[in-house]
Amino acid sequence: MPAPMNQQFPPFLDTRRLRDALGEYATGVAVITARAADGTPAGVTINSFASVSLQPPLVLWSLGLQSPALAVFESCSHYAVNVLAADQVEFSQRFAQSHGDKFAGIDMEVGAGGTPLLPGCSAWFECRNEMRHPGGDHLIFVGHVENFRRESKPPLIFHGGRYRTLA
């Protein structure tokens, strides 16, 4: 029988070493964007994005329970997954911050449900906020893809604690 999700790590499990080992799995980098109830844009950098299903078209991502933006993403009707291109490290760093106007000076398009779409990305997925599931110290979001687009641009990769690009 699996252990309960809220069970703490055994004392012998070094969480720093676990994080380093998990960092051996190369991921893409995305910025999730949405609008708060008052219309203010919100955005966070994530690398926990994955395809779930083609029929229906579902994707997932997760956000830490301590994120200041959590309430926005829990309550929004839609969000967009902006898959960053190799030349968009600045966007990744900007949206990883928890303060300031992350959207200042960005010429954005508007997607489903008013979601901000960042320019110059490799791909965009406009999603209806379909389901949420507890996942330890994160909340897992499952989105129903209503629209998507892609460009022929190499993606930004994160591996071993550093940004990378495809060779």
C-alpha positions, 0 to 999 in steps of 0.5 A, spaced: 500 500 500 502 506 498 504 511 503 500 517 504 502 523 500 503 528 507 508 523 510 515 526 511 521 524 508 525 519 512 531 522 516 536 518 512 533 521 505 537 528 503 532 532 500 538 536 497 541 530 494 534 528 491 533 535 488 540 534 485 538 527 482 532 529 479 535 535 476 539 529 471 532 529 468 532 535 462 526 539 462 523 544 458 522 551 461 515 554 460 511 560 463 504 559 465 500 566 465 493 567 467 489 573 469 487 574 476 479 576 478 481 583 477 484 583 470 491 583 473 496 578 469 500 573 473 505 569 471 510 563 473 516 560 471 515 552 471 519 546 468 513 541 471 509 541 464 507 534 461 502 531 456 497 527 459 492 525 453 490 527 446 483 525 447 481 529 450 487 534 449 490 534 456 496 537 459 499 538 466 503 542 470 505 543 478 506 549 482 508 550 489 503 551 495 508 557 497 507 560 491 504 567 491 500 566 485 497 560 487 490 563 488 490 566 481 491 559 478 486 556 483 481 560 481 482 562 474 478 559 468 484 559 463 491 559 463 496 559 458 503 555 457 508 559 454 514 554 452 520 558 452 525 558 446 532 558 447 533 565 447 528 567 452 532 565 458 530 573 461 523 571 461 525 565 465 528 569 470 523 574 470 517 570 471 521 566 476 521 572 481 515 573 486 515 581 486 515 586 481 511 587 474 513 581 470 509 584 464 512 591 464 514 592 457 512 586 454 508 586 447 503 580 449 497 577 445 491 575 448 489 568 448 483 564 451 479 567 457 484 573 456 490 569 458 497 573 456 501 570 451 508 571 451 511 573 444 517 569 441 516 562 444 517 555 441 509 553 443 503 556 446 497 552 449 491 555 451 488 551 457 481 551 460 483 550 468 480 543 468 482 539 474 487 540 480 490 535 485 494 535 491 501 533 490 505 533 496 508 540 497 505 542 490 498 543 487 498 539 480 494 542 475 490 539 469 488 543 463 484 542 457 487 545 451 483 549 447 488 552 442 495 551 441 500 554 436 508 552 435 514 556 431 520 552 429 524 555 434 529 551 439 526 550 446 530 552 452 532 546 456 534 546 464 538 540 466 543 540 472 541 546 475 543 550 468 540 553 462 541 549 456 540 548 448 539 543 444 545 541 440 
